[in-house]
Amino acid sequence: MQHQYDYLILGSGAAGLSYALKVADHGSVCSITKKNRAESNTNYAQGGIASVVDENDSFEKHIQDTLIAGAGLCHEDVVRMVVEEGPAVIQELLQLGARFTSYNGRLDLGKEGGHSHERIVHAADTTGKEIERTLLQAAEAHPRITILEHHFAMEFITEHHLGQKVTRYDTNTHCFGVYVLDTQRYNVDKILAKTTLLATGGACQVYLHTTNPEIATGDGIAMAYRAKVRVSNMEFIQFHPTSLYAPGADSFLISEAVRGKGGILRNSKGEAFMASYDDRKDLAPRDIVARAIDDQLKKSGEECVFLDVTHIDKNVILEHFPNIYHTCSSYGIDITQEPIPVVPAAHYMCGGVVTDVHGRTSINGLFACGEVTHTRVHGANRLASNSLLEALVFSGRAAEKAVEYAKNTEINLEVPDWDDSGTVNNDEWILISHNKKELQQIMWDYVGIVRSDLRLERAFRRTKLLYEETEEFYTRTRVSVPLCELRNLIGVAYIIIKSAMKRKESRGLHYTTDYPETLDSERKDTVI
């Protein structure tokens, strides 16, 4: 089956929905998501959106905080653009009905690690959920927006599928849409579009311990890489310092805002240890805090450290962190009476599909925004709560150029159907689950918070074997979401490992024992 729209969007998080609302007045829109429409990384974002809305704050302070956290790899012109366009994004959300926490008519502003001022706009400790609700409600009400749930994007349709040779050096490659697996009809359809937006989120399910939902399998990154799109800086994986360490908790995120309110990290002896690592103590940037915790655990042999908020008034905890309080309570932890056991977990990619300041990728007609991208904002380490800000600013800028592009584009193509001839249904799904677990363990053990040449080489060899096994299975088996997700995770793992092997220094989120210094000669992006 073939469908055709003016604007196609892969993903239903903040970036995709915000973009959809902006382009819908100019043509037909289709947003596809592989699960339910509300299931996205946005939905799990607790902290908030960093933006300069207080008269005592300044754009310059926010810019400098971002540049410092980014360890020399942020592009200042792009950071400045995003920061200066931030307040307008907040106003747009408020006008759409976002219910941010406020007191006496003024937004309540939080403070998180790396920030020099209170500037985190939030909705208690479930900001992402509130933004998702706001944007989704508006999108569902728009007559030109179609949202297709349970549709899994498999491959971009380019000149390659029309029988032409495509290389990474071509400047005249076009995206005409995607092949998509309808998981309820179990059929591969073609969706053609004048423009396509990639907004599929992150890939941290490639790690054994992650704060990300199960959908974060790097599908967009892997699809883009296979289509010869430029990808950059994938060695910089942000490990959130504080995820809940409890049986069955699945690395539940304990927001940075908890430390912003005065939470103190302590080791098993009760010692507040962050002062030994950074003058900013518990509010140091995430890369520093995560490595400090990792160091404490290796020295002590313990399995977790503790985040202590017992000195904070209980009413403050209940008011600002109701979700965290109730979730911890469900695991038998009263955070007002006892410290929270925490460990780092893979949280956010600072690299991804390369875009310009208008969200354009290296393929014509393919735009991208959100965590799937490398926009040059985050550098080697993301400043807390800059992710939603970046996603929403870039979605607006991408929409402007997509509308221009669509006006001058027509899709009149005979695209071949998906070819699954020679494949069979296969009951050996244990191969998929086993290979996924093995991959996640390899990445956690060898490509984690602290790396070395030896660890990376081992990871590369083992991942290559998993790739060969999985590709052989893929060529003879009918496509399924678990199989495609495994292929995508292996592809993302390969890019992360290769990127890490290319960087011969330690910078930001990439720390290697073989090259512990930060070098001016290595102050450049890693393009794969």
C-alpha positions in Angstrom: 0.0 0.0 0.0 1.2 3.5 -0.8 0.3 6.8 1.0 1.3 10.3 0.2 1.5 13.5 2.2 3.1 16.9 2.1 4.9 16.5 5.4 6.0 13.2 7.0 7.2 13.1 10.6 8.9 10.1 12.3 8.3 10.4 16.0 5.7 11.8 18.3 7.7 13.6 21.0 8.1 17.3 21.6 10.2 17.9 18.4 7.9 16.1 16.1 4.6 17.4 17.4 5.8 21.0 17.6 6.9 20.8 14.0 3.6 19.2 13.0 1.6 22.1 14.4 3.7 24.6 12.5 3.6 22.9 9.0 -0.1 21.7 9.2 -1.4 25.1 8.0 0.6 24.5 4.8 -0.4 21.0 3.8 -1.2 17.5 4.8 0.8 16.0 7.7 1.4 12.4 8.8 3.2 11.6 12.0 4.1 8.0 12.6 5.1 6.4 15.9 6.1 2.8 16.6 4.1 2.6 19.8 1.2 4.7 21.3 1.3 8.3 20.3 2.2 9.5 23.8 5.1 7.1 24.2 8.3 9.2 23.7 11.4 10.3 25.4 9.8 13.6 26.0 7.2 11.9 28.2 9.9 10.8 30.6 11.7 14.2 31.0 11.4 15.3 34.6 13.5 18.4 35.0 12.2 21.1 32.6 13.2 23.6 29.9 16.1 25.9 30.5 15.2 29.5 29.4 16.0 33.0 30.4 12.7 34.4 31.8 13.9 36.0 35.0 14.9 39.7 34.9 18.0 39.0 37.0 19.2 36.3 34.6 20.7 37.0 31.1 21.2 35.3 27.8 25.0 35.7 28.3 24.9 33.7 31.5 22.9 30.9 29.9 25.2 30.9 26.9 28.4 30.7 29.1 26.9 28.0 31.2 26.2 25.9 28.1 29.7 26.5 26.6 31.4 25.6 29.9 29.4 22.3 30.2 30.1 21.5 26.5 33.9 21.3 27.2 34.9 23.3 24.2 32.9 21.6 21.4 29.7 23.8 21.5 29.4 26.1 18.5 28.8 29.5 20.2 26.8 30.9 17.3 24.3 28.0 17.5 24.1 28.1 21.3 23.4 31.9 21.2 20.6 31.4 18.7 18.9 28.7 20.7 19.2 30.6 24.0 17.9 33.8 22.5 14.9 32.1 20.9 14.1 30.2 24.2 11.7 32.7 25.8 9.4 32.7 22.7 9.2 28.8 22.9 8.0 29.1 26.5 5.4 31.6 25.5 4.2 29.3 22.7 3.7 26.4 25.1 1.9 28.6 27.6 -0.4 29.8 24.8 -1.2 26.2 23.9 -2.2 25.6 27.5 0.9 24.1 29.2 0.5 24.1 32.9 3.9 25.0 34.3 4.4 25.4 38.0 4.0 29.0 39.1 3.4 31.1 42.2 1.4 34.3 42.3 1.3 34.5 38.5 5.1 34.0 38.1 6.8 30.9 36.8 8.6 28.9 39.4 12.2 28.6 38.2 14.4 25.7 39.3 18.2 25.4 39.2 20.2 22.3 38.0 23.8 21.3 37.7 26.0 23.6 35.6 23.5 26.5 35.8 24.6 29.8 37.4 21.0 31.0 37.8 17.5 29.7 38.4 16.1 29.3 34.9 14.4 25.8 34.7 10.7 26.2 33.7 9.0 23.1 35.0 5.7 21.3 35.8 6.5 19.9 39.2 8.8 16.9 38.3 6.9 15.7 35.2 7.6 18.5 32.8 8.0 16.3 29.7 4.6 14.6 30.4 2.9 18.0 30.5 4.6 19.2 27.3 3.6 16.0 25.5 0.0 16.4 26.7 -0.1 20.0 25.5 1.3 19.3 22.1 -0.5 16.1 21.5 -3.9 17.6 22.4 -3.3 20.4 19.9 -2.1 18.0 17.2 -5.1 15.7 17.6 -7.5 18.6 17.2 -5.9 19.8 14.0 -7.8 18.5 10.9 -4.7 18.2 8.7 -2.6 16.1 11.1 -2.9 12.3 10.9 -1.1 10.3 13.6 -0.4 6.6 12.8 0.3 4.5 15.8 2.1 1.2 15.7 3.9 2.0 12.5 7.7 1.3 12.5 9.9 3.2 10.1 12.4 0.9 8.5 14.3 2.7 5.7 14.3 6.1 4.0 13.4 6.0 0.4 16.1 7.6 -1.7 17.6 7.3 -5.2 19.1 4.0 -4.0 15.6 2.4 -4.1 15.2 3.7 -7.7 18.2 1.8 -8.8 20.8 4.6 -8.6 24.1 4.4 -6.7 24.2 6.6 -3.6 27.4 7.5 -1.8 28.2 9.6 1.3 29.8 12.2 -1.0 26.7 12.8 -3.1 25.1 16.3 -2.6 22.1 15.6 -4.8 20.5 12.7 -2.9 16.8 13.1 -1.9 14.5 11.6 0.6 11.1 10.7 -0.8 9.6 9.1 2.3 10.0 5.8 4.1 9.2 2.1 4.1 7.1 1.5 7.2 6.0 -1.7 8.9 2.3 -1.6 10.0 2.7 -3.8 13.1 -1.1 -4.5 13.3 -1.6 -5.5 9.7 2.0 -6.9 9.6 2.5 -5.3 6.2 5.3 -3.1 4.8 3.8 0.1 3.3 5.3 3.0 1.4 4.7 6.6 2.7 5.9 9.2 0.3 6.2 12.9 1.2 7.6 16.1 -0.1 9.5 16.5 3.1 10.4 14.1 5.9 11.3 15.1 9.5 13.4 12.7 11.6 12.5 13.1 15.2 12.8 9.6 16.6 14.7 10.5 19.8 17.6 8.7 21.4 19.4 5.4 21.5 20.4 4.7 25.1 18.7 1.3 25.1 22.1 0.3 23.6 23.3 0.2 27.2 22.4 -2.3 30.0 21.3 0.5 32.4 19.4 3.4 31.0 16.8 6.0 32.1 15.3 5.7 28.6 12.1 3.9 27.7 12.2 0.7 25.7 11.4 2.6 22.5 14.8 4.4 22.5 16.6 2.0 20.2 18.3 4.4 17.9 16.1 3.7 14.9 16.5 7.2 13.4 20.3 7.2 13.7 20.7 3.8 12.2 18.3 4.6 9.3 20.1 7.8 8.6 23.5 6.1 8.6 22.4 3.4 6.2 21.0 6.1 3.9 24.5 7.8 3.9 23.5 10.8 6.0 26.3 12.4 8.0 26.4 11.5 11.7 28.7 13.1 14.2 30.0 13.1 17.9 28.4 9.8 18.9 31.1 9.1 21.4 29.5 11.6 23.8 26.9 9.6 25.7 25.6 11.4 28.8 25.2 9.1 31.8 22.8 10.7 34.2 24.5 10.5 37.6 21.4 9.6 39.6 19.0 6.8 38.7 17.2 4.9 41.4 19.1 1.7 42.5 16.4 -0.7 43.6 15.2 -4.1 42.3 12.7 -3.6 39.5 13.2 0.1 39.3 14.5 0.0 35.7 16.9 2.9 36.4 14.1 5.4 37.2 15.5 8.9 36.9 16.0 11.0 40.0 16.0 14.5 38.5 18.9 16.9 38.6 16.5 19.3 40.2 16.6 17.3 43.4 20.3 18.4 43.8 19.2 21.9 42.7 16.9 22.0 45.7 19.8 21.0 48.0 20.2 17.2 47.7 23.6 16.0 48.7 25.4 13.0 47.3 27.0 10.7 50.0 28.9 7.5 49.9 28.2 4.4 52.0 30.0 6.0 55.0 27.7 9.0 54.8 30.5 11.3 53.5 29.5 14.1 51.1 32.2 13.5 48.5 31.5 15.9 45.6 33.7 18.7 47.1 36.7 16.4 46.5 36.0 16.5 42.7 34.7 19.9 41.9 34.2 23.3 43.5 30.6 23.3 42.4 30.0 20.2 44.5 26.7 18.5 43.8 25.8 21.0 41.1 28.8 20.3 38.9 27.9 19.3 35.3 26.7 15.7 34.8 29.9 14.3 33.3 31.9 15.3 36.4 29.3 14.0 38.8 28.9 10.7 37.0 32.7 10.1 36.9 32.9 11.0 40.6 30.2 8.4 41.5 31.9 5.8 39.3 35.2 6.5 41.1 33.5 6.2 44.5 32.0 2.9 43.6 35.3 1.5 42.3 37.1 2.6 45.4 34.6 1.2 47.8 33.3 -1.9 45.9 29.8 -0.8 46.8 27.0 -1.0 44.2 25.5 2.5 44.8 25.9 5.9 46.4 23.1 7.9 48.1 21.3 11.1 47.4 20.3 12.7 50.7 17.3 15.0 50.9 16.3 14.2 54.5 17.4 17.7 55.6 14.9 19.4 53.2 11.5 20.2 54.5 9.0 17.4 53.7 6.4 19.8 52.3 9.0 21.1 49.8 9.8 17.6 48.7 6.1 16.7 48.2 5.4 20.0 46.4 8.3 19.9 43.9 9.0 16.2 43.5 5.7 14.3 44.0 6.4 11.8 41.2 9.9 10.9 42.6 8.5 10.7 46.2 5.7 8.4 45.2 7.8 6.2 43.0 10.5 5.8 45.6 7.8 5.0 48.2 6.5 2.2 45.9 10.0 0.6 46.4 9.9 1.0 50.1 12.0 4.2 50.3 10.7 7.2 52.2 13.0 9.9 50.8 12.1 12.3 53.6 13.4 9.9 56.1 16.3 8.0 54.3 18.7 8.7 51.5 17.9 7.5 48.0 20.3 4.8 46.6 21.4 5.9 43.1 23.8 4.9 40.3 24.6 6.5 36.9 22.7 5.3 33.9 22.9 6.0 30.2 20.6 9.0 29.6 21.2 11.2 26.5 23.2 11.3 23.2 25.0 14.6 22.6 25.8 13.6 19.0 23.6 12.3 16.1 22.5 13.2 12.6 24.3 16.4 11.5 22.0 19.4 10.8 22.4 23.0 10.0 20.7 25.8 12.0 17.5 25.1 10.0 17.3 21.4 10.8 18.5 20.4 7.3 20.5 17.2 7.0 23.0 16.2 4.3 20.1 14.7 2.2 17.7 17.0 0.4 14.2 16.9 1.8 15.2 15.2 5.1 15.1 17.4 8.2 15.8 16.4 11.7 15.4 17.8 15.2 15.5 16.6 18.8 17.8 14.1 20.4 18.4 12.3 17.2 20.5 15.2 16.0 23.9 16.8 16.3 23.0 20.5 16.0 26.3 21.7 17.7 24.5 23.0 20.8 25.5 20.4 23.4 29.2 19.9 22.6 30.9 17.2 24.6 28.4 17.4 27.5 24.8 18.6 27.6 23.8 21.3 30.1 20.8 20.1 32.1 17.4 20.9 30.6 18.8 22.3 27.4 17.4 19.3 25.4 13.8 20.3 25.3 14.8 23.8 24.6 16.9 22.7 21.6 14.2 20.4 20.3 11.5 23.0 20.3 13.7 25.8 18.8 14.9 23.6 16.0 11.5 22.2 15.2 10.3 25.8 14.6 13.3 26.6 12.4 13.0 23.3 10.5 9.3 23.9 9.9 10.1 27.2 8.1 12.5 25.7 5.7 10.4 22.6 5.2 7.4 24.7 4.1 9.7 26.5 1.6 11.0 23.2 0.3 7.6 21.6 0.0 6.3 24.5 -2.1 8.9 23.7 -4.8 8.7 19.9 -4.7 6.5 17.3 -6.3 6.6 13.6 -5.7 5.7 11.6 -8.9 7.6 8.4 -8.5 7.1 4.7 -9.1 8.7 3.3 -5.9 9.1 -0.5 -5.8 7.3 -2.4 -3.1 9.3 -3.8 -0.1 11.0 -7.0 -1.3 10.7 -9.8 1.3 10.9 -12.6 -1.2 12.9 -15.6 0.0 12.3 -14.9 3.7 10.3 -17.0 6.1 8.8 -16.6 9.6 11.2 -17.8 12.2 10.4 -19.1 15.7 14.0 -18.6 17.0 13.3 -15.3 18.6 15.6 -16.3 21.4 18.5 -15.2 19.1 17.2 -11.7 19.1 16.7 -11.4 22.8 20.1 -13.0 23.6 22.0 -10.8 21.1 20.3 -7.7 22.5 21.3 -8.5 26.1 24.8 -9.4 25.0 25.2 -6.1 23.1 23.9 -4.1 26.1 26.3 -5.8 28.4 29.3 -5.2 26.0 28.5 -1.5 25.7 28.0 -1.1 29.5 31.3 -2.9 30.4 33.5 -1.5 27.6 32.0 1.7 26.3 30.7 3.2 29.5 31.6 6.1 31.7 35.4 5.3 31.7 36.9 3.8 28.5 40.3 2.6 27.3 41.8 1.4 23.9 41.6 -2.2 25.1 38.0 -2.0 26.2 37.0 -0.3 22.9 38.8 -2.9 20.8 37.1 -5.7 22.7 33.7 -4.0 22.2 34.4 -3.6 18.5 35.3 -7.3 18.0 32.3 -8.6 19.9 29.9 -6.2 18.3 31.2 -7.2 14.8 30.2 -10.9 15.6 26.8 -9.8 16.7 26.4 -7.8 13.5 27.3 -10.8 11.3 24.9 -13.1 13.2 22.0 -10.7 13.1 22.5 -9.7 9.4 22.5 -13.4 8.4 19.2 -13.9 10.4 17.7 -10.7 8.9 18.3 -11.8 5.3 16.3 -15.0 5.7 13.6 -13.9 8.1 10.5 -11.7 7.7 10.9 -8.3 9.3 9.7 -7.7 12.8 10.1 -4.8 15.2 12.4 -6.7 17.6 14.6 -7.8 14.7 14.8 -4.3 13.2 15.4 -2.7 16.6 18.3 -5.1 17.2 19.8 -4.2 13.8 19.5 -0.6 14.7 21.0 -1.0 18.1 24.0 -2.8 16.7 24.4 -0.1 14.1 24.4 2.6 16.8 26.8 0.7 18.9 29.2 0.5 15.9 29.1 4.2 15.4 29.6 5.0 19.1 32.6 2.6 19.3 34.2 3.9 16.1 33.7 7.5 17.2 35.3 6.8 20.6 38.2 5.0 19.0 38.9 8.1 16.8 39.0 10.6 19.7 42.5 10.5 21.2 41.8 12.6 24.3 39.4 12.9 27.2 36.8 15.6 26.8 33.4 16.0 28.4 31.5 12.7 28.4 34.3 10.8 26.7 36.9 9.8 29.3 39.7 7.3 28.4 42.4 6.2 30.6 44.8 6.0 27.7 44.4 9.7 26.8 43.4 11.4 30.1 44.2 15.0 28.9 42.1 17.4 26.9 44.0 18.5 23.8 43.5 21.6 21.6 44.4 19.6 18.6 41.4 17.3 19.2 38.9 20.2 19.5 36.8 19.1 16.6 33.7 17.1 15.8 34.0 13.4 15.1 32.2 12.7 11.8 31.3 9.1 10.8 
